[in-house]
Amino acid sequence: MTDHHKEERADVQAPDIIQKLVHDPDIFWRFAVAVYGKPQVKKACLEAQDRFGADVNLLLLYLWCDGEALTLSAETTAALHGTSNLWQTEILGPLREIRRGMKDSGGYREFLAQELEIEKRAQKALIACLSGAPSAASREAFTSGFINHADALGLPDEIRLPLREAAQQVARSGVS
């Protein structure tokens, strides 16, 4: 692991945080909506999705986990990626293609609203993968899931930076 994969974070009680999130997945929805609404984030997310095959919900969940100083196990990470792949290839990807084809039609806005509800369900499926996640690491052992995932996707800094900065702003503002 290189130094840029470590972040300075305080100790956090992960089981309590995860239990709270599992019981109230809207915590993550509110975080995701707040981050997505920041300047340059929508553009960065869509570029990550379209050019690099990123699951925006997964990117945002990694940012949330980083904000809580959660280092995810290999098993949890594999479960997240499996769940993401299923939702992206079987459900959201095909819906996204249909919606994009409807852009100039009358039913576009209604379809978009339905797609957002399905995005929310996809987030709940990802959150369910966290239910068995281990405790947070000490600040010396914290590993950024977002950085690891962004590295694996090959995301350039012009995509990474707006996402990380927005997530930090939202975390500082206490959105939950």
N, C-alpha and C positions, 0 to 999 in steps of 0.2 A: 504494500500500500504506500502510495506517495503522500507527502505532506498535504497536498491540496485536497486530499480526500478527508482530512480531519477538520473539524470545526470546534471552536471553543464554545462549550455549552455547559450550563449548570446541570447538576443531577436532577432527574425527573422520575417520578414514580409511574413507569409505563403501564403497569397493569391497571391502575386507576384511570389513566388517560384513555387507554384502549377500551376499557369497560364503559366509560362514559360515551365514547364515540360509537361503540357497538349499539348501545341503548338509545343514542340520539345521533343518528347519521346526519341529521341536518347541520350539526356542528361543521362537518366537512363541506357540506353543500354551501353553507354561508361563507366559509373560507374560500372555496373555489370561485364562487360568484364575485366575491370582493376582489380576489386576485385578478380574475379575468377582466374585471372592469377597469383595471388600472391602465394608464397610457402604454401603448406598444405591446401589451400582453396578448390581446386577441390576435394581432398580426403574427407575433412570435409563435403562439400556439398553433395557428393554422399552418404556418410554414413548417413547424416541427411535424405536424400531422401529415401534410401533403408531400413534403420533400423527404422526410426521414422516417415516415411510418409510425410516428409516435402516437400513443394513446394519451390524449390530453388529460383525461381523468387520472391516469397513472402518474404522469408528470406532476400534477397538482397534489396527488396523495403523497408522493415522495417529498415534495416541498413541505407539506403539513407535518409529516413524520420528522423531517429535519428540524422544523421549528420546535418540535417537542423533544428533540434530542434522542429519537428512537433509532437505534441501529437494528435493522431487521436481519433475522437469521436467513441463511441460504434457503431453508425450507419455506419460510414466509415469502421471500422474494420469488421463489419458483411458483408458489401458489398465486401470487399477484400476477405474474406474467402469464400463467395458464388461464386465469380468469380473464385477464385483459384480452388475450388472444381470442378466446371464445367470443366475448362480447364484440370485439372489433370485426372479426371475420364473419360471424354468423348473424349478428343483429345490427349493430350500429353502422358498420361499413356499408352494407346494402341499403339501409335507410338513408344514409348520407347521400349515396349515389342517386336514389330516387328523388330526394329533396332537391339536389342540385339540378336535376333534370326538370324540376317543376318551377324553377326560379321565376319565370315570367308568367306563371299561371295563377289563377285565382285562389287555389288551395294552398299556396306556399306557406303562408303564415300559420295556418292551422296545422299543417304537417310539421313545421318547425317547432311549434308548441308541444306536439306529441313526441317529437324527437328529444326535446329537452327533458320530458318526463322519463323517457327511456334512459337518457344519460344519468338521471338521478338513480334509477334502478341499478345501472351499471356501477355507480359509485357505491351503492349498498353492497353489491356483490364483492367489490374490492375490499371494502371495510370488513366484511365477514372473514376475509383471509387474515386479517390482523388479530382476530380473537385469540389465537394461540401464540402471539408474538411474545418474546421474552422481555424482561425488564430493560429499561433504558441503560445505556452504558454511562460510565463516568465520562467526564469531558475529555480525558486523555484517550479513551477508547472509542469515542463516537466516530462513526463512519457515515458520510453523507450518501444516502440512497439516491438522491437526486443527481449528485455528481457522478456516481457510478453508472446510473442509468443513462444520463446524458452522454457520458463517455462511450458507452456501448452503442448508442444510436449515432454517434458522431456529430452531435449538435454543436454548431459553432457558438462562439461567445455572443454574437448578436441575437441569438435565440435564448441562450441561458441567462444572460444578465438581466433582461427585463423581467423574466420570471422570478429569479431569486430576489431582485430588489423589491418587486411587488409583494412577494410573500413575506419579506421582512417588514415592509410597511404595514401590511395587514396584521401580522402577528403583534407588532408594536401597538397597533390601535385596539387590540383586544377583541377582534371579531371572533365570536363563537356562538 
